[in-house]
Amino acid sequence: MLYLKVKSIALHLSKEQAKEFIGLCRAHAEISAKDAGNIKFEMKYVKLPGAVKVIFLELWKDRESLENHAAASAKREHVSKINAMRSYKETIEREIDVEDIDAIVKRKK
């Protein structure tokens, strides 16, 4: 089974802090996309008045790959900074069938 994880983070930040936060999130997405077992790792953001909302879309080949990524990420400095700045986090995680994911994987190309 493949694993899909969607993480949403909302922040109330100054313009300068928002720029820094988005940069940290981009770095996390770039590094995470190279982790073993990753099929897709995207980061999107929306700037709102006085706030930023960041969404990570992650697709992993199996649960073990997702868990290994989580363990590695916990040790990364940029992730510590992201966690220190965030004010809200919502995570959705579930197993999915290969048929369910065809459209998502095609978007990666």
N, C-alpha and C positions, 0 to 999 in steps of 0.2 A: 504494500500500500504506500502511496505517496502521502506526504504530509504538507498541508497548507497552513501557513501562519500569517495572520494579518495583525499588525500592531499599529495603533493610533496613539499619537502623543500630542497633547495640546499644551501650549505654553503662553504665558503672559510675559512678554519680554520687550525691552526697548529695541529700537531699530538695530543698534549695534549688536546687542545680545542675540537677536534673531538671526543676523548674518552669521555670527559665530556658530550658533546652534545648527543652522542648515549646513554649514561646512563640515561640522562634526558628523552629522547624519549622512552626508554624501560619502565621507571617508569610511564610515561604517558599512555602507552599502557596497562600496568598491571592494573593500577587504573581504566582506562576507560572501560576495559573489564568487570568490576564489576558494572558499572553504570546500573540503571534500563532501560530495553528496549534494551540493547545491545545484538545482536545475534553473531557478530563477530567483533573483533578489533585486527588487526595485524600491526606490525611495521617491515619493512624491510629497510636495508640500503646498500649502495654501497660506498666504499671508492675509491676516485679518487685522482690523484696526487694533493695535496694541497686543497682537497675539500671532502665533504661528501654529498651524496644525500639520504634523508630519505623519505620513502613513508609509509603513514598510509592508511590502508584499513579498513573502518568502515561500518558495516551493522546494521541498527536500525529497530526495529519493526514498528515504525511510526515516523512521523515528530515531534510530541511532545517529544518523547524520545530523538531525536537528539538535539532539542532545549534545553531541560533540561540538557543534557550532556554539551552542549556548555556553558550554563550559569554557571554550576558547574566548568567546566574546567577553565574558565576565572578567577576564584578566587584561583586557585591552584598555589603554589609558583613555582613548576617546569615548569609550562606552561609559566609563566612570564619570566623565564630564557630562555626557548626555544625561545620565541618571541624576546627577546633581542639579541639573538645570530644569528638568521636567517637573510639571506640576500635576500631570494627569496621564494615565496610561490605561489603555484598554487592549486586550489581546484576545483574538479568536484563533483557535487552533483545532484542526480536525483532520482525520484521515479522508482521503478521496480516492476514487477509482481512476484509472488511467483515462477512461472515456470522458470523465468529468473535466479533465485538465487539458485536453487537446487544444482548445482555443487559447488558453493561457500560454502554453509552451510556444505555439505558433507566433504569438505576439513578441516573444523574446528575440526572434530573428530579425 
